[in-house]
Amino acid sequence: RSLFLEPWGLLLTTELEIRPMALLPLAADLGRLNMDYPTLKLFQDVVDDATPQLVAAGIQLGGAGLCLEQFAGFVASTVTATRQLAAECLQLNYLFAEADTDIAPGSRALH
């Protein structure tokens, strides 16, 4: 996850690694996913030499400032929605399956 402080507020992003064979089905399903997760902006990031990714971004407007409760609520709701999205995408076989922690402790689909 990455948190960016912008002049207009906060941007919290998470990248999910997409199975290359799932690029087209995911692209076709992206509109529905964006509607099902209205607090997230979802898009694909495809670079030649890297694993394709589904980027989930949450924004919190707050140019005048945020209180601690607003910040905590924003982070909690964005993380919860991203986890639900990741679970759905795993079920739809869009993402790499989660690795067995005994075999590959460093492998994660959600980072």
N, C-alpha and C positions, 0 to 999 in steps of 0.2 A: 504494500500500500504506500501511496505517496500523498502527502498533504501539502498543498501550495497556498500561500497567502498572497492574494491578488488585491489590487486597489479596490475592487468591488466586493470582495468577500473571500470565502474559502472554497477550495476545490480539493476533493478527496477522491483519488483514483485507485482502482485495483485492476490488475491485468490477469486474465485467465487464459491459459494456454489452450489453443484450439487444435484439435486433430485436423491435419491437412485435408483429409477426406470429408470433413464436416463443414468446410468453408462455404460451399454452395447451399446446403440445407440451412445452415445458420443464417446466411445472408437472406434467404427467403423468409426466415422466421423472425428477423430482427425487428420488423414493425410491430408484430404481436408482443414480443418481449419488451419493447419500449413502452407499450401501452400497459402491460401487466406490472411493470415496475416504474411507476410514474415519478418516483423520487430520484431515479437514476437516468443518466443519458448513456446509451449503449452504442458502441460502434466497433467495427473490426479494424485491427491494425495489422497490415500485411507488409512485411519487409522481406526483400529477396533472401537474405542469408540468416533469417531468424525464424523461430517458430511463430506462426500466426497467433494473434491474441485477440480476445474479446476484452475491450476496455469498458469498465463500468465506472462512471464518474457521478459524484454527488456534488451539488453546489449549495452553498449557504450565502445568501446576500447579506452583507453587513458592512458596508462602507463606513457607517457611522460608529461601528464597533459592536461587539457581541459580549454578552455576559457569560459566565461560566456555565450556567444551566443551558443556555442556547447552544453553546459549543458542544457540551456533553450530549445533548439531545440529537444534534446534527450527526455527530460521529456514531452514536449508538444506532440511530435509524438507518444510516447509510451502510454500516457494517452488517446489520441484520438483513437488509434488502439484498446486499451483495452475497451473503451466505445463502439466502433463499434462491437467488439467481444461479449461483454455482451448483447447488443441489439439483435444480431443474435441468441445467445444462448437462450435468453428469448423467442424469437419468435419460436424457434425450441422446446421449452418446456424442455430444458435441466436443467434450473436453477429454483429455487423457484421463484414464482411470487413476484413482488415487493409488499410489504405490504402497506396498506392504512395508510398514515401518521397520520390520525386522530385517528386510533385505536392503532397502534404500532409504535410510533415514532423512536424507536431504531432499528427496523428491517431493514436490508439492505442485498441485495444479493451481492453487490459490496462493498468491504472494503479494 
